Amino acid sequence: MKKREIAVFGGAHIDRRGRISGVTAPGASNPGSWFEEAGGGGFNAARNLARLGHSVRMISPRGGDAAGETVAAAAAAAGVIDCPFTFLDRKTPSYTAILENDGNLVIALADMELYRLFSPRRLQQRAMREILIASDLVLMDANLPEETLAALVSVAPRDDRIVAGIAVSPAKVMRFGKCLGGLSFLFMNEAEARALTGTDVAEAANWPSLLREAGLTGGVVTRGGSAAVAFDRSGACLVVPPALPALADVTGAGDALASGFLAARLSGLDLAGCLRHGIAAAGITLRSPFAVSEELSPSSLEQAVALVPTPQMLS
């Protein structure tokens, strides 16, 4: 596999997850356990892509605090080239979630004000321009401001370059609204696709036409354990993910899917092959307690791809 240059712009922060041990008792103290790690949609994808053998640069605002040092250490451990904008007097963003015993979300708090300081002016710096010129893939997530995403999409296009986005959430995916046509692919779950299109459909096969009408030329919609659908200018396909014996944690699965899909695209695979690789990468992550699986590698991914059914091509 040829090593490619990748630039990732977006969230790189601290993820905190508390899981209640028994039945949730609202308004009361609940016994449980606490877990903390570096996270963020863009950062999860950056680490996955580095594990798959690519040269990856992560560009994100960071605070001058211990949490920022944790993110930097996680980047180094994964082989990501860390390129933060550090604000010494600010806090590194964080996401704090309380989960029920079965993993369903009770409530979450996203403290991500710092990302608003990543303005389009940052992209005019010489170092940023050089990174963009050298990159075969530019990936961004919707933690960044709307105007910064639009600026990235406007400066990134090149005939042989992939420009992709990660939706992050139903509210944040709307930040891509003005630049959908400039994206090669947008990765989203069904709730995010509903928010983007303003529609609610039951059949996965309907999403490509609806998202094309919204302005996208390519994208992937995941639906948990149900069929995922992918489309580009040439066509569309869907595949039902293979059943897993157990789920360790769903955190980061969508980011892993984007990583596996994009790594396959960089290597020249067609849409169906890319979707199979994305589903396989997500499956590896779902078996891990971490948002980025330590088991992900080019060889483990190829082994997992063999378990993914051949996608059904859509007309």
JOHUTA-V670939 format. One record per backbone hydrogen bond with DSSP energy under -0.5 kcal/mol. NH is the residue of the N-H (numbers start at 1). CO is the residue of the C=O. If there is no record, write none. Layout:
BEGIN
[[NH & CO] [NH & CO]]
END
This chain:
BEGIN
[[6 & 55] [7 & 137] [8 & 57] [9 & 139] [10 & 59] [13 & 39] [14 & 93] [15 & 37] [16 & 14] [16 & 95] [17 & 35] [18 & 97] [19 & 33] [20 & 18] [20 & 99] [21 & 31] [22 & 31] [26 & 24] [28 & 25] [33 & 19] [35 & 17] [37 & 15] [39 & 13] [43 & 11] [44 & 40] [45 & 41] [46 & 42] [47 & 43] [48 & 44] [49 & 45] [50 & 46] [51 & 47] [52 & 48] [53 & 50] [54 & 49] [55 & 4] [56 & 54] [57 & 6] [58 & 81] [59 & 8] [59 & 57] [60 & 58] [62 & 85] [64 & 87] [64 & 90] [65 & 63] [69 & 65] [70 & 66] [71 & 67] [72 & 68] [73 & 69] [74 & 70] [75 & 71] [76 & 72] [77 & 73] [78 & 74] [79 & 75] [79 & 76] [80 & 75] [81 & 56] [82 & 80] [83 & 58] [85 & 60] [86 & 84] [87 & 62] [87 & 85] [88 & 86] [90 & 87] [94 & 111] [95 & 14] [96 & 109] [97 & 16] [98 & 107] [99 & 18] [99 & 97] [100 & 104] [101 & 22] [103 & 100] [106 & 98] [107 & 98] [109 & 96] [111 & 94] [111 & 109] [112 & 110] [115 & 112] [116 & 113] [117 & 114] [118 & 115] [119 & 117] [122 & 119] [123 & 120] [124 & 121] [125 & 122] [129 & 125] [130 & 126] [131 & 127] [132 & 128] [133 & 129] [134 & 130] [135 & 131] [135 & 132] [136 & 5] [137 & 5] [138 & 162] [139 & 7] [139 & 137] [140 & 164] [141 & 9] [142 & 166] [144 & 141] [145 & 115] [149 & 145] [150 & 146] [151 & 147] [152 & 148] [153 & 149] [154 & 150] [155 & 151] [156 & 152] [157 & 153] [161 & 158] [162 & 136] [164 & 138] [164 & 162] [165 & 185] [166 & 140] [167 & 187] [169 & 167] [173 & 169] [174 & 171] [175 & 172] [176 & 173] [177 & 174] [179 & 176] [180 & 177] [182 & 179] [183 & 180] [184 & 163] [185 & 163] [186 & 218] [187 & 165] [188 & 186] [188 & 220] [190 & 222] [193 & 189] [194 & 190] [195 & 191] [196 & 192] [197 & 193] [198 & 194] [199 & 194] [206 & 203] [207 & 204] [210 & 206] [211 & 207] [212 & 208] [213 & 209] [214 & 210] [215 & 211] [215 & 212] [216 & 211] [217 & 183] [219 & 231] [220 & 186] [221 & 229] [222 & 188] [223 & 226] [226 & 223] [228 & 239] [229 & 221] [230 & 237] [231 & 219] [232 & 235] [236 & 314] [237 & 230] [238 & 312] [239 & 228] [241 & 239] [248 & 246] [248 & 286] [249 & 286] [253 & 250] [256 & 252] [257 & 253] [258 & 254] [259 & 255] [260 & 256] [261 & 257] [262 & 258] [263 & 259] [264 & 260] [265 & 261] [266 & 262] [267 & 263] [268 & 265] [269 & 264] [274 & 270] [275 & 271] [276 & 272] [277 & 273] [278 & 274] [279 & 275] [280 & 276] [281 & 277] [282 & 278] [283 & 279] [284 & 280] [285 & 281] [286 & 282] [287 & 283] [288 & 285] [296 & 293] [301 & 297] [302 & 298] [303 & 299] [304 & 300] [305 & 301] [306 & 302] [307 & 304] [308 & 305] [312 & 238] [313 & 311] [314 & 236]]
END
